[in-house]
Amino acid sequence: MISYENILLNVEKWLSEIDCAHEPRNLYEPIDYSLSLGGKRLRPVLCLSACSLFRDDYESARWCALAIEVFHNFTLLHDDVMDKAGIRRGKPTVVAKYGLNTAILSGDAMLIEAYRLLSLTDSPSYPLVCDVFSQTAMQVCEGQQYDMDFENRTDVSTEEYLNMIRLKTAVLLAASLKMGALIGGASLCDVEALYEYGIQLGIAFQIQDDLLDTFGDEKTFGKTIGGDIMSNKKTFLLTTALERATTEQRLELASWLSLTDPVREEKIEGVRNLFIATRAREVAQAKIESLYSKAMNDLRAMDITAEGKRMFIDSAEKLFHRTK
């Protein structure tokens, strides 16, 4: 089996070969810029890795993997539009660099490009893969809508939050594995086991992101620390803190959330201290470890080689011990 690192090199090479040299440049240049911002390329690598578990020619999943990465970057682009975000991966976002209308239209074009790339997949399982892709794309939209709905609610439970991030984040990661496995010719049992493994990883990935946004190092994280706190964004930390807080702590937290023009440093420090006092930080870490354990159980249930399992254990460790 080829290594994770070699698959990643191929992903980067294939992404660089996507032709964005078309007119009008104001439509295509932001797409090229978005894809050039980098990232872990986790989803396409997992798609190709899943395919490699069941057939030697993992490149048969090439177009599917590229479609997944283009779609993922489309969701990030539109996410930045809705959040009015200025920084992504340490660089200006598309909306900050090119403006709102261009960002929206280029994002739309990226979605179309993702489906064009997917259509190049030459596999007997293509109809099923396409169906999984479309269902997942709709679930991501559902998750985004829940996230937006939560902005106007003060009673979001941790359970509701976990369902939202399952849709917004985890299903795409899980679907990447599922589509790669289908192209590779895996049994339905192994396909579903990989999907569940991906769900656990995806949820843990977002909880880790919540932690990094509040407690991470801005130099390595690539985004401004405390952004979630300043926007009163519902996160695992916030919902957990509200559920665990004493009456006094809940009133203090509500006070911070209600401020319309707070001093940034003061609000971040005040809310962060409440996350620590309610032990929300420890609960988040424990939840990540629990998800890791479930992911490993799903992996052990699969009928694959020890080498194959090692690749996915390494993938999980990259997620669970990341700093950015």
Solvent accessible surface area in square Angstrom, and as a share of the most:
residue,aa,sasa,rsa
1,M,87,0.39
2,I,61,0.31
3,S,48,0.31
4,Y,22,0.08
5,E,98,0.44
6,N,70,0.36
7,I,0,0.00
8,L,52,0.26
9,L,123,0.61
10,N,36,0.18
11,V,1,0.00
12,E,68,0.30
13,K,110,0.47
14,W,9,0.03
15,L,11,0.05
16,S,91,0.59
17,E,90,0.40
18,I,21,0.10
19,D,88,0.46
20,C,14,0.08
21,A,83,0.64
22,H,79,0.35
23,E,134,0.60
24,P,82,0.52
25,R,90,0.33
26,N,121,0.62
27,L,35,0.17
28,Y,57,0.22
29,E,72,0.32
30,P,0,0.00
31,I,7,0.04
32,D,70,0.37
33,Y,37,0.14
34,S,6,0.04
35,L,12,0.06
36,S,74,0.48
37,L,19,0.09
38,G,20,0.20
39,G,38,0.37
40,K,85,0.36
41,R,12,0.04
42,L,5,0.02
43,R,18,0.06
44,P,0,0.00
45,V,0,0.00
46,L,0,0.00
47,C,0,0.00
48,L,0,0.00
49,S,0,0.00
50,A,0,0.00
51,C,0,0.00
52,S,16,0.10
53,L,27,0.13
54,F,54,0.23
55,R,94,0.34
56,D,148,0.77
57,D,74,0.38
58,Y,15,0.06
59,E,86,0.39
60,S,21,0.14
61,A,0,0.00
62,R,56,0.20
63,W,78,0.27
64,C,0,0.00
65,A,0,0.00
66,L,2,0.01
67,A,0,0.00
68,I,0,0.00
69,E,2,0.01
70,V,0,0.00
71,F,4,0.02
72,H,22,0.10
73,N,3,0.01
74,F,22,0.09
75,T,28,0.16
76,L,29,0.15
77,L,6,0.03
78,H,34,0.15
79,D,23,0.12
80,D,8,0.04
81,V,20,0.11
82,M,81,0.36
83,D,74,0.38
84,K,175,0.74
85,A,29,0.22
86,G,37,0.35
87,I,74,0.38
88,R,36,0.13
89,R,67,0.24
90,G,49,0.47
91,K,99,0.42
92,P,65,0.41
93,T,0,0.00
94,V,7,0.04
95,V,26,0.15
96,A,62,0.48
97,K,104,0.44
98,Y,57,0.22
99,G,31,0.29
100,L,97,0.48
101,N,122,0.63
102,T,37,0.22
103,A,0,0.00
104,I,70,0.35
105,L,105,0.52
106,S,0,0.00
107,G,0,0.00
108,D,59,0.31
109,A,19,0.15
110,M,0,0.00
111,L,56,0.28
112,I,123,0.63
113,E,34,0.15
114,A,0,0.00
115,Y,76,0.29
116,R,121,0.44
117,L,1,0.01
118,L,1,0.00
119,S,62,0.40
120,L,76,0.38
121,T,10,0.06
122,D,131,0.68
123,S,15,0.10
124,P,138,0.87
125,S,23,0.15
126,Y,59,0.22
127,P,95,0.60
128,L,84,0.42
129,V,0,0.00
130,C,35,0.21
131,D,67,0.35
132,V,14,0.08
133,F,4,0.02
134,S,43,0.28
135,Q,106,0.47
136,T,6,0.04
137,A,14,0.11
138,M,121,0.54
139,Q,51,0.23
140,V,11,0.06
141,C,74,0.44
142,E,77,0.35
143,G,0,0.00
144,Q,24,0.11
145,Q,90,0.40
146,Y,94,0.36
147,D,10,0.05
148,M,71,0.32
149,D,62,0.32
150,F,7,0.03
151,E,117,0.52
152,N,138,0.71
153,R,78,0.28
154,T,125,0.73
155,D,100,0.52
156,V,9,0.05
157,S,37,0.24
158,T,20,0.12
159,E,138,0.62
160,E,61,0.27
161,Y,3,0.01
162,L,35,0.17
163,N,58,0.30
164,M,4,0.02
165,I,3,0.01
166,R,81,0.29
167,L,10,0.05
168,K,44,0.19
169,T,16,0.09
170,A,0,0.00
171,V,0,0.00
172,L,9,0.04
173,L,0,0.00
174,A,0,0.00
175,A,0,0.00
176,S,0,0.00
177,L,0,0.00
178,K,39,0.17
179,M,0,0.00
180,G,0,0.00
181,A,0,0.00
182,L,16,0.08
183,I,4,0.02
184,G,7,0.07
185,G,63,0.60
186,A,15,0.12
187,S,63,0.41
188,L,128,0.64
189,C,98,0.58
190,D,13,0.07
191,V,0,0.00
192,E,79,0.35
193,A,16,0.12
194,L,0,0.00
195,Y,37,0.14
196,E,74,0.33
197,Y,0,0.00
198,G,0,0.00
199,I,13,0.06
200,Q,25,0.11
201,L,0,0.00
202,G,0,0.00
203,I,18,0.09
204,A,1,0.01
205,F,27,0.11
206,Q,33,0.15
207,I,0,0.00
208,Q,18,0.08
209,D,26,0.14
210,D,4,0.02
211,L,8,0.04
212,L,19,0.09
213,D,9,0.05
214,T,2,0.01
215,F,43,0.18
216,G,20,0.19
217,D,77,0.40
218,E,91,0.41
219,K,189,0.80
220,T,62,0.36
221,F,13,0.06
222,G,19,0.19
223,K,57,0.24
224,T,63,0.36
225,I,20,0.10
226,G,0,0.00
227,G,30,0.29
228,D,24,0.13
229,I,9,0.05
230,M,53,0.24
231,S,76,0.49
232,N,47,0.24
233,K,57,0.24
234,K,18,0.08
235,T,7,0.04
236,F,6,0.02
237,L,1,0.01
238,L,5,0.03
239,T,0,0.00
240,T,6,0.04
241,A,0,0.00
242,L,34,0.17
243,E,100,0.45
244,R,117,0.43
245,A,9,0.07
246,T,78,0.45
247,T,98,0.57
248,E,137,0.61
249,Q,39,0.18
250,R,96,0.35
251,L,123,0.61
252,E,80,0.36
253,L,1,0.01
254,A,49,0.38
255,S,61,0.39
256,W,51,0.18
257,L,43,0.21
258,S,80,0.52
259,L,81,0.40
260,T,138,0.80
261,D,132,0.68
262,P,31,0.20
263,V,86,0.49
264,R,82,0.30
265,E,119,0.53
266,E,101,0.45
267,K,3,0.01
268,I,15,0.08
269,E,100,0.45
270,G,10,0.09
271,V,2,0.01
272,R,65,0.24
273,N,76,0.39
274,L,9,0.04
275,F,5,0.02
276,I,78,0.40
277,A,58,0.45
278,T,8,0.05
279,R,133,0.49
280,A,0,0.00
281,R,91,0.33
282,E,75,0.34
283,V,45,0.26
284,A,0,0.00
285,Q,83,0.37
286,A,63,0.49
287,K,53,0.23
288,I,2,0.01
289,E,97,0.44
290,S,47,0.30
291,L,6,0.03
292,Y,47,0.18
293,S,56,0.36
294,K,96,0.41
295,A,0,0.00
296,M,15,0.07
297,N,80,0.41
298,D,35,0.18
299,L,3,0.01
300,R,149,0.54
301,A,77,0.60
302,M,6,0.03
303,D,127,0.66
304,I,25,0.13
305,T,88,0.51
306,A,86,0.67
307,E,100,0.45
308,G,0,0.00
309,K,47,0.20
310,R,123,0.45
311,M,16,0.07
312,F,0,0.00
313,I,39,0.20
314,D,51,0.26
315,S,0,0.00
316,A,0,0.00
317,E,67,0.30
318,K,91,0.39
319,L,3,0.01
320,F,12,0.05
321,H,131,0.58
322,R,20,0.07
323,T,84,0.49
324,K,122,0.52
